[in-house]
Amino acid sequence: MKDKILITGMSGLIGGLAAKTLSEDYEVTGIGRTPVDGFPYTVADIADFDAIRPAFDGVHTVIHMAASRGNQPFDVHYRANVLGTYNVLEAAAQAGAKRVILASSGAVVGGYEKDEPYKSLVSGDPAATRPDNLEMITIDHPPRPRGIYAVTKLWSEAIGRAYSESRDLSVLCIRVGKVEIEDVPANPRNAVVWCSHNDMMQMLRLSIEPPEDLAFGVYFAVSNNPLNYRDWSNAHDDLGFTPQDSAAQHGFGELSDAD
């Protein structure tokens, strides 16, 4: 029998792409406030634990994409990104799931873009180039969130680590880059941290596959963009992730060698 995967936030861009892509090899179900046709689906708010708990029975892997984004009040972000993430992890642990893949955000290190040389990289200057000696931002750099949304994503990572330490549950946190609806960078700034649909799906698929003794990990999901400053090397080492696409394919800079 195929392993069962539960996707939260399937009505969103990445959740919808994941459902279509992964259904070729897995039994895919969904949960969220907006119903999605074509898949077994539970309509519920992830902030309501009792409403979502039954959907986790028999699930091997949870891909948690449901979130509040953008310029929302603190309580909205908290309910979706903190309480909702806690509920997803607790439901997964109670149901005996083996892995939860949490969608975090590259925004947790957005503060570095206030400083050089990162400031120049995201400035939109067509003459900008990535210095040969650029210090790539890794998962070991101190977080620098620039807003409450990013703060709640950091909290979700911390909750995920706590569950990986205290329960029999593998948790992988993906710091998602800029995934566009049209699958093309919308502007020069987004082209720096753009992640193509293909590379995002590669990251999710690879996150499902590792041995279950990979208890915890945090990874940047970005394409191989000319001005990228986020280090995805640990995703390559742990998961085998190698971006196949680049913003240069859409006119943003020149093709670069893989990091």
N, C-alpha and C positions, 0 to 999 in steps of 0.2 A: 504494500500500500504506500501511496505517496505521503510524505510528511505533510502535516497540516500547518499552514502559516496564517496567522491573523494579522491584518494590516489595519491600524487605526488611521483615521483621516484619509480613507481611500478616495474620498471625493475631491481631494486636493491634487495638485499637479504631480508631485512625486509619488504619492500613494496610488494614484490612478495608473501611472506608468508601471509601478511595481506590480500591481495586480495583473495587468496584461502580460508583462514580461515573465513573471514567475509562475503564472498559471500553466505554462507549458510543462513544467516539471514538478509542481507542487499543488496540493489542494489548498486553494486560497479562499479565505473568508475575510469579512470586513466588519468594522464597527465605527460608528460616528453619528453625528447629529443629522447628516444629510444622506439619504439612502442612495445606493449605487446599484444599478441594474446589472444583472448577469452574474452575480456572486451571492452566495449565502451571506446575509448581512443582518447585523443587529443595529437598530437605530437607538442610540443612547448617547448621553453626555458622559465623557470619560471622568468628569468630576463626580459622577454618581456611581459609587462602587457597587452597590447592590444591583444596579441596572446592567453593569458591564460584566460582572463576574461570570455568569454562565457561558459567555462567549469564549472563554479561555479554556474550557474543558477540552481535552484531547489535542491541544495545540502544542506543537514542537517549538516553533519560533514565532516571536511577536516582532513585527516591524512597527515601531511607534512613530507615526508621522503627524498625528493630530497635535495642533498647537495654536496658540494665539500669537500673531505676528504684528509688526508695525507699531504705530503710535497709539497704543491702547492704555487705558488706566491700569494702575498696578494690580487691582483686584481681578481684572480680566486676565492679565498675564499669569497671575498667581494661580487662579482657578484651573486654567488649561495646562500651564507649563510646569507647575510644581505639584499641586494637588492631583492633577490628572496623571502626571508621570508616576507619582507615588501609587496611585490606584492601579495603574497598568502593571507596575512591578509587583505589587502585592498580589494582584489577581493571577499573574503569571506564576509567581512562586507557589501560591496555594494550589494551582491547577497542575503543578508539576512540569511546566514548560522548561525547556533546556536553555533557551537563549532569548534575550530581548535586545533588539537593535534600536537604539534611541537616536532620533534625529536631534542633534545639537546644532550649533551654528558657528560659522567662522566669525560671526560678530563678537564672539567672546574675546577675540584678540583685536578688535577694531580700533582700539586706542592707539595701537602702534602706528596707524596711518596718520597720526598727528605729528609724528617725528620723521626726520630724514633718516635714511633715504626712502622710506616707505611712502612718505608724503608726496614725493615727486613721482613715484611709480603710479599712484592713483590720481594724479592731478589732471590727467587727460592731455598732457603735453605730448604731441606727436613725436617730439625729439627724445622723449624719455627712454632710457635703456636700463636694463638691470645690471648693476655693477658686478664685476667678476667676483669680488670679495663680499658680496651681499650676505649678511647674516640672516639665514632663513629662520622664520618663526616656527618653532617646533611645539609639540604638545608639552614640552618641559618648560617653555617660557611662561612667566607669570601671566595669568589672564589680564586683559585690559578691556573690560566691557565698557561701551560708551552709552548704554541705555538700559532701562529696566528689562526690556525683552532679553538682552544678552545676559543680564544678571540671572534671570530665571532659567535660562538655558544652562548656565554654570551650576545652578542648584540641581537641575535635573541630572547633570553628570555626576554630581556628588551623591545624589540619592542612588543612582545606578551603581556607583562604586560600593556604597554601603550594602546594597543587596548582593553584590557579587562576593563581598567579604563574609556576609552573615547567613546567606541562604545558598542552596544548591542551584545557582542560576548564573549563567554566563551573560555578561552585559557588555555590549560594544557600543560606544558613543561615536557617532559620525558628525563631525563639524562640517556641515554642508556649505559649499560655496554657492555662488549665484546661479541657480537653475532657472532658465528663462522659458516661458511658454512656447515661443517660436524656436527655441533651441539655437539662438544666435545672441551674442552679447548685445545688450541694448545700448551700451555707451562705453567709452574708453575705460571708465572706472570699473564697471562690471566685468569688462574683459580681463582685468587683472586676476579676479577670483572666480571667473566663470567655470561652471562644471556642466559639461554636455549631458544630455539625456543618456547617451551611451555609457559615458564614464560613471554617471550616478548609478545606473543599473548594474554596471560591473561591480561597483563597490558594495551594493546591497547583496548581490548574488554571492560574492566572495565572503561577505560577513556571515552568511548562513552556513557556509561549507566548512569552516575550520574545525579542528577537534574541539570537543566540548571542554577540554581542560584549559582552553584559552579563556580564563575567567573574566578578564576585564581588559578593555583597550579604548583609547581615544585616538581618532584618526581624522585628518583633513581630507575632504573630498573636493578636489579641484582638478581641472584639466591641465594639460602641459602648456600653460600660457606663457608667452614671452616675458611678461612682467610679474609673474606669480612670485609671491614671497612666503607662501605657506608650504611647509615641508611635509610631503606625503610619504617620505621614505619608510617610516615605520609601518605604514599601511602596505607598502610593498614587501617589507620583511615579514610581517605577520600574516598577511592575507594573500599576497601575490598581486596586489593592485598596481597596475601600470596604466596611466591615462593614455588613451588612444587618440584623443582629439586635442585641438588647440584653438585658442581665439585667433591665432594667426591665419587659420583657414578661412576666417571671415574678415580678413583685412586689418586685424589689430596686431601689428608688429610682425616680426619675422619668426619663422619656425625655429624652435630651440631644441637643444638636446634634452633628453629626459634627465630629470634630477636624480 
